[in-house]
Amino acid sequence: MKKNVLIIGAGGVAQVVAHKCAQNNDVLGDIHIASRTLAKCEAILESVREKGAMKQTGVLTAHALDAMDSDAVAALIRETGAQIVINVGSAFVNMTVLDGCIATGAAYIDTAIHEDPAKICETPPWYGNYEWKKRDLCAQEGVTAILGAGFDPGVVNAYARLAIDMMDEVKSIDIVDINAGSHGKWFATNFDPEINFREFTGTVYYWEDQSWKETSMFASGRDWDLPVVGTCRAYQSGHDEVHSLAANYPQADVRFWMGFGDHYINVFTVLKNLGLLSEKPVITAEGQEVVPLKVVKAVLPDPASLAPDYTGKTCIGDLVKGVKDGQPFEVFVYNVADHAEAYAEVGSQGISYTAGVPPVAAAMLVATGEWDAGTMKNVEELDPKPFLSLLDRIGLPTRVQIGGLGGVDQPWNA
């Protein structure tokens, strides 16, 4: 049994994680939250107290931390006695936080792949460029590291594994992420603008015919008729889970599709064409050095500020096709989340909610031993059933449509 959690990060996802850890502190024990800005951590903990989220009386403490310093991360793990670290900070800190966990033996959980601030959209395999290089060391030290345990990546990886386990052979995995909600702002991103834009400015890589293929953002789109949210336009995008699923199921085509409206595409295209999404510094006429992407981030709304007025729902799922008993077989595994319901429960919008609930479920499974693997794993390499069962209970229920989209709708464990 492992107990006591250290949450790293203080954005919208961290707020969800803190609330959900508090709601389940009978399993997770002491709760600590740390980021560079102590006031943000304290504000999150105050929201936990205001909601009365703590299941039982316990430790709820904020800390200042430079998560880019692996020694400082290790020191805080030792100081707090945390045995589980949930990293929902910037993707730039993954490797230093992971190193701090390896140094102390704490379990590591994150929700996105590591990024180098100086590089955008590196060539595949992304996990192979960073996290997977530490896999042997995690095994040697007996350290559990669960990579990409948000929703996508994370839950969608478990959905793929669940669907594949129903089949004799898998042929394709298409992950579809639709946000049919509205935040009421002229333009905003649902999570860190810098990470959001970096994700969409480079080459789109996907896995097809057992090799990596390339396209460009918004070049490949199609309409998806989904449960609850209806028909929505989604475009093929590069994404973390494509890289691990392609490694674990190389015989299957693996693609990721994300929904975008025309307004987002128009604004994004103008910003990109003007060079305002560049991560490279430029010198102004006054001789001041600025990074255009960071300037854009500074003038856009804070994603956390979108929550109070957000309405509508999300639908995220996997359409998996294969063969069962010699016949074509397909299944759509999905979740629908509501922005207003998320705000009422934890004070965050639905995108943060879907990203923040799953790592807490993963932490609970590490705490009870079911996912305490003693090595590095991507989510599809772990038994999905206890994970999906917990998600059903703590806020993200799973449904399936047997026969693919429009098929017979039922609970995943019917």
N, C-alpha and C positions, 0 to 999 in steps of 0.2 A: 504493500500500500504506500502510495506517495501522497503527501499533503502539502498545503501551503503554496499559494500561487503568486507569482510576480507578473503583472501585466506591464508590458513596455509599449508606450504610445499613449497619446491623449487626444485623439481625434474622435470622429463620430463612431467609428467601429470600436474603439477602446471604451467608449461610454456604454455600448451594448454589452461588451465583454464584462465590464465591471458589474453592471446590473445582474447579468446572468450568473456570474460567479457568486454574487451576494445571495441570489435566490437559491443557490445550491451549495452554500458554504458548509452545510452539514457533511458534504462529501469532500469539498475542496479545502476546507480549513481557512487559515489566515489569508487575507487578500491584501496585496500591496500593488500600487500602481506607480510607474515612474516615467518621466520624460524630461526633456531639457527644460521645459517651463513648468515649474512646480505649481503655479497658480491654476493651470489647466487641469492638472491632476486633482487638485483640491476641489475644483468646480465639479468634476465628475463624481467625486465621492460625496459631495454635498447633494447632488441629484439622487444618488443612491439612498442617502438618508431621508431626503424629502419624500421619496416614493415608498419608504419603509421596506426596501427590497431585501434586507438581511433576513434570511430564514431563521437564523439563530444568532444570539449575541456572539460577536467575535471581532477579530482584528481587521481594521479597514484603514490603511495608512498610505499617504502619498510621499514620494521621494523625488528629488531632482537627480537626473542622470544624463550624462553624455553617452548615448548608446553606441556611438562610433568608437568608444574606448572599451575594448574587450576586458581589460583589467578592471575597469570601473564596474562593468557589468558583473564580473565574477565576484568582486568585493560586495556588491549589493545583494547578490544571491546568497552569499555566506552570511551577511548581516541579517537578512530577513528570514533565513532558514527555508527559503522557497525551494521546493523540490520539483516544481513545474513552472516553466516560463512560457507565457503566451505573448508572442511577439506580434503586435499589431501596429508597430511604428512604421516609419518610412521603409520602403524596400531597400534603401541604401544601407540599412543597419543589419541586415540578416546575418552576414558572415561574422560580424563582431559579436553579435548576441549569441550565435551558435557557438563560437569559440569560448565565450564565457560559460555556456552550459557544459561544454566538453570539459573545461577546466575544473568544474565543480561537481559534475555528475548529475546536474539537474536535467530533467526532461525538457525538450525544446519543441514548441509548436509555432508554426507561422501560417500566414494566409496568402502569401504571394511569393514569387520567385525573387531572388536577389537581383539588384540592378547596380551597375557601376555608374555613378553620376556623370562620368565623362563619355559614356557610350550609350547609344540608342539602338534598340532592336538588334541585339547581337545575333550571330548566326547560330542555328541549332547545333547540338542540343543545349538549351539554356541551362537546365539543371546540371548538365554535364560540365558547364563552364565554371560552376561555383559549388553549389551544395553537394553534389554527388562526389566531389573530390574528397569530402570529409566522411564518406560513408564507411570506409574501412576503419577509420579512427573511431567513429561512433561504436562500431561493432567491437573493436578492441577494448574500448573503455566501458562498454555496456551501457552507453547513453542512448536513450530513446529520443529520436528526432522525427517528428511527423511534419512533412512538408506540405504546404498548400492545403491547409485544413479550414479554409473559409467556405464560401459556396461555390464559386468558380474561380480558381480551382478549389476542390474539396468535396462538397456534397455531390457535384456532378461526376467526380471520379468514382464515388461510391455508387451513384446511379448506374454508371457504366458497368461496374463490377456486378451489381445486382442483376442487370439485364443480361450480361454475358453468362452469368451462372445459370440462367434459364435456358440457354441455348447449347447446342452441340458445337457450333462454329459461329464466330462473329465475322461480319463482313464490313460493317461501317458504324462509326459513332459520330453523330452530329449533335453538338451541344448548342442550344439556342437560349439566349439571354435577352428577354424583352422587359423593359420598364415602360409600362403603359400609364405611368403616373404623371402628374404635373406639379411643378414646384412654384409656378407663378412668376418666376424671374424671367427677364428678357433673355439672359443666357447664363448658364451655370453648369458646373460639372458635379456629379453625384459623389465623387471622392476626390482626393487630392488632385488639383488641376495639373500639377507638374507630372505626376505619375500617369494621369489620364491621357494627357496629350502625348507623352513619350510613347505610350502604348500604341498610338495610332499614326505616328509620323514615319515609321520605318516600313520595311518590307513585311508583308503578310506571309508567314510560312504555314503550310499545312501538309499533312501526311497523306499521300495517295499513291496507290500502286507500289507500296513498300519503298517509297523514296520521298524526300522533301521536295515540295513544289513551292513556287513563289507567285504571288500576285501583289497588287497594290490596294491600299485601303479604299473602300467604296467601289472597287472595280467589279466585285462579284456580289450581287444581291438577289434575294428572292423573298416572296411573301410566304409567311407561315401562318396557318390557321390554328391557333392555340386555344386550349381551354381557358375560359373566363375572359381573357383579354381580347380574344377574337383575332382577326387577320392583321398582322403587323409585318412591316418590311424590316428585314435584317440583312446585314452584310458580313461577308466572311472576313474575319479578323484573326490576327495572331494572338495566341493566348497561352498561359502557362501550362494548362492541363494537356494541351495537344502534345507537348514534348514528353511528358511522362507516360501518357496513354500510348503514344506511338512506340515508346521503348518497351512497354509491357505487352502490347497487342500489335506487333508489327505487321501482322497479316491483315489488319483492319484499316480502312481509310478513316482518318480522324480530322474533323473540321470543327471550327468554332464560329458561331454566328451571333452578332450582337445587333440589337435594334437601334436605329437612328432615324430621327425625323429630318426633313429637308432643311429646317432652320439650323439644326446643329451642323449638318454637313456644310451649309453655306458659310457659316461663321468660321468653322474649322478651316475650310479651304482658303478663305481670305487671310486668316491669321498665318497659315502655313506659307502661302504665296508671298506674303509680306516679310517673311523671315522672323515673325514674332514667336514662333514655336521652337526656335533654335536654342540649344543648350550651350552654344559657344558665345563667349563674352564679346561685346562690341564696345567701341569707345564713342561716347556722345560728342557733340560739337563743343561741349564745355570741358571735355577731357575726362569725363567720369566713365568708369568701366561698369557696364551692366550686362546681365544675362537676360535676353529677351523673354525666355520662357518664365523666368522668375518674376519679371515685371508683370506679365500677363496673369500669373498666379496671384500676385499681390492685389490686382485690381478687380478680380472676380470675387463673387460671394464665397464666404467660407462654407464648404459643404454642410457643416453642422448647422448653419443658420437656416437651411432650407426646411428643416424638419417640421416646424409648427404649421406651415401652410401646405404641406405636401398632401396630395390626394391621389387616389387611384391605386392600382395594383401592379405587381411584378409577376411574371411567369418565367421560370427558368427550368429547363429540363434537357433530357437526352433522348434523341430518337436513335435507337440501336437496332440494326438489321443483321440478320444472320440466318442460320439453318437449324431447325429442330426436327428430329425424327424424319430427316430427309426432305423436309418441306421448308420453303421460305418462312421466316418468322421475324416479326418486328414488334417492338414495344416502345412506348414513350413513357419515361419516368420523370416526374416533375413536382414542383412546388409552386403554389400561389401565395404571395405575401401582400399585405395591405399596409400602405404607408401610414394612414391615420391610426390604425391599430398599433403599429410599432411605436409611434410617437406617444400614444396614450400610456403604453406600458413602460417604455424606457427612455422617452424623450429624444428619440432618434428617428430618422426617416427609414423607409423600407430597405434601401440599398445597404445602409449600414447594418440594419438588423439581420439581413440574410448573410452578410459577411461575418457578423460578430457572434451569432449564436453557435455556429458549428465548431469553432475552436474551443468553446467552453464544453461542448459535448465530448470533444476529443480529450480535453483535459480530465473530464470525469472518468472516461474510460482508461486513461493512464492511471488515474488515482486508484481505481478499483482493480487494475492489473490486466484488464481485457485487451488494452492496446499498449501496454507497457512492453514494447518489443525488444528493448535493449540494443537497438540498432536504428539505422535511418530507414524510413519508409515513406513512400507516397501513399495517399489514401486508398487507391485502388488495390494496394498490396495487403490491405488489412480487411478483416471480416466486416462487411458493410452492415450486417443485421443489427448488432448492438448499437451502432452509430445511428442508424435510421430510427430505431426504436426510441432512443433518447431524444432525437430531434422531434419525433412525433409528440413527445411528452413536454418538451420545453419550448415549443413555439414554431417549428417548421415541419408540419406534417407532409408526408410523401404520398403521392398518388401514382397510379400507373394506368396506362391505356393499352390493353392487350390488343395486338393487331395494328399498333402504331397510332398516329394522330387520328382522332375520330373513332377509335376503337372502344371496346368495353372499358369503362372507367371503374376502378376499384382501388381499395387500399393496397399498398405494396405487399403486405403480408397476408392478404386474403387467402 
